[in-house]
Amino acid sequence: MKYLVSCLLGMIICQFSFAQSKDSVAVVRAVESFRKALIDADKTTLDLLLSNKLSYGHSGGKIDTKTSLEDALTSGVSDFITIEITDQTVQIIGKNAIVRHKLFATINDNAKPGEVKLSVLLVWQKNGHQWKLIARQAVKNL
């Protein structure tokens, strides 16, 4: 009987771990799709990835909505040339995911070249089988 209980418990733990790792992989893919969409100013992909309730905090204090972020990217007000992400961690909590990473980007905002080094917090929420970005906050790295 002990053996049977141990086996069942082990199977449950393995299944839970597999589900979490499957979600983690999906979130990492969503983050990568988001990174590419920022560089390409790809409104179609952004529409798929961003929640309609998005709160997108910039390191300077500005807060964007889904619409204002998409408008800034497609108009060139905010223009990412390259984005490199390092030190990424993903924590799955139920239907939510907390992602932290370092971001280094070359930008050309309003045709003014520059670079940014940020620490970023992303909050994703699973909606059916799709992960949607619901919040982002960045702070400048000193």
C-alpha positions in Angstrom: 0.0 0.0 0.0 2.8 2.4 0.9 4.4 1.6 -2.5 1.1 2.4 -4.3 0.7 5.7 -2.5 4.4 6.7 -3.2 3.9 5.9 -6.9 0.7 7.9 -7.1 2.3 10.9 -5.3 5.4 10.7 -7.6 3.2 10.7 -10.7 1.2 13.7 -9.5 4.4 15.6 -8.7 5.9 14.7 -12.1 2.7 15.8 -13.9 2.6 19.1 -12.0 6.3 19.7 -12.8 5.7 18.9 -16.5 2.7 21.3 -16.6 4.8 24.0 -15.0 7.7 23.5 -17.4 5.4 23.4 -20.4 4.0 26.8 -19.2 7.5 28.2 -18.6 8.5 27.3 -22.2 5.3 28.9 -23.5 6.0 32.1 -21.5 9.7 32.2 -22.7 8.4 31.9 -26.3 5.8 34.7 -25.7 8.6 36.9 -24.3 10.7 36.2 -27.4 7.8 37.0 -29.7 7.2 40.2 -27.8 10.9 41.2 -28.2 10.7 40.6 -31.9 7.4 42.5 -32.2 9.0 45.5 -30.4 11.8 45.6 -32.9 9.6 45.1 -35.9 6.8 47.3 -34.6 4.6 44.3 -35.6 1.0 45.5 -34.6 -0.5 42.1 -35.5 1.8 40.2 -33.1 1.4 42.9 -30.5 -2.4 42.6 -30.7 -2.1 38.8 -30.0 0.4 39.2 -27.1 -0.9 42.3 -25.3 -3.9 42.3 -22.9 -6.5 45.0 -23.6 -5.9 46.0 -19.9 -2.1 46.4 -20.4 -0.2 48.7 -18.0 3.2 49.3 -19.5 5.5 51.3 -17.3 8.6 52.9 -18.7 11.8 53.6 -16.7 11.1 57.4 -16.9 7.7 57.0 -15.3 5.5 57.2 -18.4 2.6 54.6 -18.4 1.3 53.2 -21.7 -1.9 51.3 -22.5 -2.0 48.7 -25.2 -3.2 51.3 -27.7 -0.7 54.0 -26.8 2.2 51.5 -26.9 1.2 50.2 -30.3 0.8 53.8 -31.6 4.2 54.8 -30.2 5.9 51.8 -31.8 4.2 52.0 -35.2 4.7 55.8 -35.5 8.4 55.7 -34.6 8.0 57.7 -31.4 9.4 54.6 -29.8 11.8 52.7 -32.1 13.8 49.6 -31.0 16.7 48.8 -33.4 18.0 45.9 -31.3 17.0 44.3 -28.0 19.2 41.9 -26.1 17.7 40.0 -23.1 19.9 38.4 -20.4 19.5 36.9 -16.9 15.8 36.0 -17.5 13.8 34.2 -14.8 10.3 32.8 -15.2 8.0 32.0 -12.2 4.7 30.4 -12.9 2.0 31.0 -10.3 -1.3 29.4 -11.4 -2.5 31.2 -14.5 0.1 34.0 -14.0 3.8 34.3 -14.8 6.3 36.7 -13.5 9.3 37.3 -15.8 12.3 39.3 -14.8 15.3 40.1 -17.1 17.9 42.6 -18.0 17.4 44.4 -21.3 20.0 46.2 -23.4 18.6 48.0 -26.5 19.7 50.3 -29.2 16.9 52.8 -29.9 16.1 55.5 -32.4 13.2 57.2 -30.6 11.8 60.2 -32.6 14.9 59.7 -34.9 17.3 60.2 -32.0 19.8 57.3 -31.6 20.5 56.0 -28.1 20.9 53.0 -25.8 19.0 51.8 -22.8 20.0 49.4 -20.0 17.0 48.3 -18.0 15.8 45.8 -15.5 12.4 44.7 -16.5 9.4 43.0 -14.7 6.8 41.4 -17.0 3.5 39.9 -15.7 1.8 37.5 -18.1 -1.6 35.9 -17.7 -2.8 32.7 -19.3 -6.0 33.1 -21.2 -7.1 29.7 -22.6 -3.9 28.5 -24.2 -2.5 32.0 -24.9 -0.2 34.0 -22.6 -1.0 37.8 -22.6 1.2 40.5 -21.2 -0.9 42.4 -18.6 1.9 44.5 -16.9 5.4 45.7 -17.5 7.7 47.9 -15.4 11.2 48.9 -16.2 13.9 50.6 -14.1 17.2 52.0 -15.4 20.3 50.0 -14.5 22.9 52.2 -12.9 
